[in-house]
């Protein structure tokens, strides 16, 4: 938690964190779409 408070003021770290979260959400959405597509097709 202390490291987070130290990193927060840096906009570049904000961007890296948000980009990682966005990538994770995008990948999870793709995975869910594939799983749902496979279950519905079968």
Backbone as XML, in Angstrom:
<?xml version="1.0"?>
<chain id="A" units="angstrom">
  <residue number="1" name="UNK">
    <atom name="N" x="0.833" y="-1.201" z="0.000"/>
    <atom name="CA" x="0.000" y="0.000" z="0.000"/>
    <atom name="C" x="0.874" y="1.261" z="0.000"/>
  </residue>
  <residue number="2" name="UNK">
    <atom name="N" x="1.974" y="1.231" z="0.738"/>
    <atom name="CA" x="2.853" y="2.402" z="0.785"/>
    <atom name="C" x="3.419" y="2.702" z="-0.599"/>
  </residue>
  <residue number="3" name="UNK">
    <atom name="N" x="3.753" y="1.642" z="-1.346"/>
    <atom name="CA" x="4.302" y="1.849" z="-2.687"/>
    <atom name="C" x="3.268" y="2.527" z="-3.589"/>
  </residue>
  <residue number="4" name="UNK">
    <atom name="N" x="2.006" y="2.130" z="-3.446"/>
    <atom name="CA" x="0.952" y="2.742" z="-4.261"/>
    <atom name="C" x="0.870" y="4.243" z="-3.999"/>
  </residue>
  <residue number="5" name="UNK">
    <atom name="N" x="0.912" y="4.639" z="-2.735"/>
    <atom name="CA" x="0.813" y="6.063" z="-2.403"/>
    <atom name="C" x="1.990" y="6.834" z="-2.992"/>
  </residue>
  <residue number="6" name="UNK">
    <atom name="N" x="3.151" y="6.197" z="-3.048"/>
    <atom name="CA" x="4.333" y="6.867" z="-3.601"/>
    <atom name="C" x="4.213" y="6.982" z="-5.122"/>
  </residue>
  <residue number="7" name="UNK">
    <atom name="N" x="3.617" y="5.960" z="-5.769"/>
    <atom name="CA" x="3.538" y="5.953" z="-7.234"/>
    <atom name="C" x="2.419" y="6.845" z="-7.774"/>
  </residue>
  <residue number="8" name="UNK">
    <atom name="N" x="1.380" y="7.091" z="-6.979"/>
    <atom name="CA" x="0.203" y="7.796" z="-7.482"/>
    <atom name="C" x="0.472" y="9.130" z="-8.174"/>
  </residue>
  <residue number="9" name="UNK">
    <atom name="N" x="1.356" y="10.008" z="-7.661"/>
    <atom name="CA" x="1.544" y="11.317" z="-8.294"/>
    <atom name="C" x="2.107" y="11.253" z="-9.714"/>
  </residue>
  <residue number="10" name="UNK">
    <atom name="N" x="2.682" y="10.132" z="-10.121"/>
    <atom name="CA" x="3.309" y="10.046" z="-11.441"/>
    <atom name="C" x="2.283" y="9.665" z="-12.512"/>
  </residue>
  <residue number="11" name="UNK">
    <atom name="N" x="2.002" y="10.553" z="-13.482"/>
    <atom name="CA" x="1.003" y="10.271" z="-14.526"/>
    <atom name="C" x="1.391" y="9.083" z="-15.394"/>
  </residue>
  <residue number="12" name="UNK">
    <atom name="N" x="2.697" y="8.869" z="-15.589"/>
    <atom name="CA" x="3.131" y="7.735" z="-16.409"/>
    <atom name="C" x="2.752" y="6.421" z="-15.750"/>
  </residue>
  <residue number="13" name="UNK">
    <atom name="N" x="2.855" y="6.375" z="-14.433"/>
    <atom name="CA" x="2.479" y="5.151" z="-13.719"/>
    <atom name="C" x="0.964" y="4.974" z="-13.763"/>
  </residue>
  <residue number="14" name="UNK">
    <atom name="N" x="0.228" y="6.090" z="-13.693"/>
    <atom name="CA" x="-1.225" y="6.011" z="-13.852"/>
    <atom name="C" x="-1.550" y="5.365" z="-15.198"/>
  </residue>
  <residue number="15" name="UNK">
    <atom name="N" x="-0.881" y="5.835" z="-16.262"/>
    <atom name="CA" x="-1.142" y="5.342" z="-17.606"/>
    <atom name="C" x="-0.821" y="3.868" z="-17.720"/>
  </residue>
  <residue number="16" name="UNK">
    <atom name="N" x="0.340" y="3.453" z="-17.137"/>
    <atom name="CA" x="0.736" y="2.044" z="-17.226"/>
    <atom name="C" x="-0.275" y="1.165" z="-16.496"/>
  </residue>
  <residue number="17" name="UNK">
    <atom name="N" x="-0.728" y="1.630" z="-15.338"/>
    <atom name="CA" x="-1.702" y="0.842" z="-14.570"/>
    <atom name="C" x="-3.021" y="0.743" z="-15.327"/>
  </residue>
  <residue number="18" name="UNK">
    <atom name="N" x="-3.504" y="1.875" z="-15.846"/>
    <atom name="CA" x="-4.777" y="1.863" z="-16.564"/>
    <atom name="C" x="-4.682" y="1.047" z="-17.844"/>
  </residue>
  <residue number="19" name="UNK">
    <atom name="N" x="-3.533" y="1.118" z="-18.544"/>
    <atom name="CA" x="-3.371" y="0.344" z="-19.775"/>
    <atom name="C" x="-3.367" y="-1.148" z="-19.455"/>
  </residue>
  <residue number="20" name="UNK">
    <atom name="N" x="-2.729" y="-1.527" z="-18.344"/>
    <atom name="CA" x="-2.710" y="-2.944" z="-17.952"/>
    <atom name="C" x="-4.111" y="-3.412" z="-17.589"/>
  </residue>
  <residue number="21" name="UNK">
    <atom name="N" x="-4.852" y="-2.569" z="-16.871"/>
    <atom name="CA" x="-6.227" y="-2.924" z="-16.494"/>
    <atom name="C" x="-7.087" y="-3.044" z="-17.755"/>
  </residue>
  <residue number="22" name="UNK">
    <atom name="N" x="-6.907" y="-2.107" z="-18.687"/>
    <atom name="CA" x="-7.670" y="-2.146" z="-19.936"/>
    <atom name="C" x="-7.364" y="-3.403" z="-20.726"/>
  </residue>
  <residue number="23" name="UNK">
    <atom name="N" x="-6.082" y="-3.772" z="-20.799"/>
    <atom name="CA" x="-5.698" y="-4.991" z="-21.515"/>
    <atom name="C" x="-6.303" y="-6.212" z="-20.842"/>
  </residue>
  <residue number="24" name="UNK">
    <atom name="N" x="-6.264" y="-6.247" z="-19.523"/>
    <atom name="CA" x="-6.819" y="-7.390" z="-18.788"/>
    <atom name="C" x="-8.321" y="-7.505" z="-19.043"/>
  </residue>
  <residue number="25" name="UNK">
    <atom name="N" x="-9.027" y="-6.366" z="-19.017"/>
    <atom name="CA" x="-10.473" y="-6.371" z="-19.261"/>
    <atom name="C" x="-10.757" y="-6.808" z="-20.696"/>
  </residue>
  <residue number="26" name="UNK">
    <atom name="N" x="-9.984" y="-6.286" z="-21.643"/>
    <atom name="CA" x="-10.178" y="-6.653" z="-23.043"/>
    <atom name="C" x="-9.967" y="-8.142" z="-23.263"/>
  </residue>
  <residue number="27" name="UNK">
    <atom name="N" x="-8.901" y="-8.683" z="-22.692"/>
    <atom name="CA" x="-8.620" y="-10.113" z="-22.845"/>
    <atom name="C" x="-9.716" y="-10.947" z="-22.191"/>
  </residue>
  <residue number="28" name="UNK">
    <atom name="N" x="-10.184" y="-10.529" z="-21.018"/>
    <atom name="CA" x="-11.233" y="-11.283" z="-20.333"/>
    <atom name="C" x="-12.531" y="-11.237" z="-21.145"/>
  </residue>
  <residue number="29" name="UNK">
    <atom name="N" x="-12.825" y="-10.080" z="-21.755"/>
    <atom name="CA" x="-14.022" y="-9.970" z="-22.587"/>
    <atom name="C" x="-13.934" y="-10.895" z="-23.788"/>
  </residue>
  <residue number="30" name="UNK">
    <atom name="N" x="-12.748" y="-10.944" z="-24.428"/>
    <atom name="CA" x="-12.553" y="-11.834" z="-25.580"/>
    <atom name="C" x="-12.720" y="-13.287" z="-25.143"/>
  </residue>
  <residue number="31" name="UNK">
    <atom name="N" x="-12.136" y="-13.632" z="-23.999"/>
    <atom name="CA" x="-12.246" y="-15.009" z="-23.504"/>
    <atom name="C" x="-13.703" y="-15.362" z="-23.239"/>
  </residue>
  <residue number="32" name="UNK">
    <atom name="N" x="-14.448" y="-14.448" z="-22.595"/>
    <atom name="CA" x="-15.858" y="-14.700" z="-22.312"/>
    <atom name="C" x="-16.650" y="-14.837" z="-23.611"/>
  </residue>
  <residue number="33" name="UNK">
    <atom name="N" x="-16.329" y="-14.003" z="-24.613"/>
    <atom name="CA" x="-17.029" y="-14.079" z="-25.897"/>
    <atom name="C" x="-16.783" y="-15.439" z="-26.542"/>
  </residue>
  <residue number="34" name="UNK">
    <atom name="N" x="-15.530" y="-15.910" z="-26.484"/>
    <atom name="CA" x="-15.203" y="-17.219" z="-27.059"/>
    <atom name="C" x="-15.929" y="-18.334" z="-26.316"/>
  </residue>
  <residue number="35" name="UNK">
    <atom name="N" x="-15.920" y="-18.270" z="-24.991"/>
    <atom name="CA" x="-16.581" y="-19.312" z="-24.191"/>
    <atom name="C" x="-18.080" y="-19.328" z="-24.470"/>
  </residue>
  <residue number="36" name="UNK">
    <atom name="N" x="-18.708" y="-18.143" z="-24.477"/>
    <atom name="CA" x="-20.146" y="-18.068" z="-24.731"/>
    <atom name="C" x="-20.463" y="-18.533" z="-26.151"/>
  </residue>
  <residue number="37" name="UNK">
    <atom name="N" x="-19.628" y="-18.142" z="-27.110"/>
    <atom name="CA" x="-19.844" y="-18.564" z="-28.491"/>
    <atom name="C" x="-19.750" y="-20.076" z="-28.628"/>
  </residue>
  <residue number="38" name="UNK">
    <atom name="N" x="-18.779" y="-20.681" z="-27.957"/>
    <atom name="CA" x="-18.615" y="-22.133" z="-28.028"/>
    <atom name="C" x="-19.792" y="-22.841" z="-27.370"/>
  </residue>
  <residue number="39" name="UNK">
    <atom name="N" x="-20.257" y="-22.318" z="-26.233"/>
    <atom name="CA" x="-21.361" y="-22.973" z="-25.524"/>
    <atom name="C" x="-22.657" y="-22.836" z="-26.325"/>
  </residue>
  <residue number="40" name="UNK">
    <atom name="N" x="-22.879" y="-21.672" z="-26.935"/>
    <atom name="CA" x="-24.109" y="-21.474" z="-27.701"/>
    <atom name="C" x="-24.083" y="-22.261" z="-29.006"/>
  </residue>
  <residue number="41" name="UNK">
    <atom name="N" x="-22.916" y="-22.361" z="-29.637"/>
    <atom name="CA" x="-22.828" y="-23.085" z="-30.908"/>
    <atom name="C" x="-23.036" y="-24.578" z="-30.678"/>
  </residue>
  <residue number="42" name="UNK">
    <atom name="N" x="-22.594" y="-25.088" z="-29.529"/>
    <atom name="CA" x="-22.739" y="-26.516" z="-29.237"/>
    <atom name="C" x="-24.052" y="-26.742" z="-28.483"/>
  </residue>
</chain>
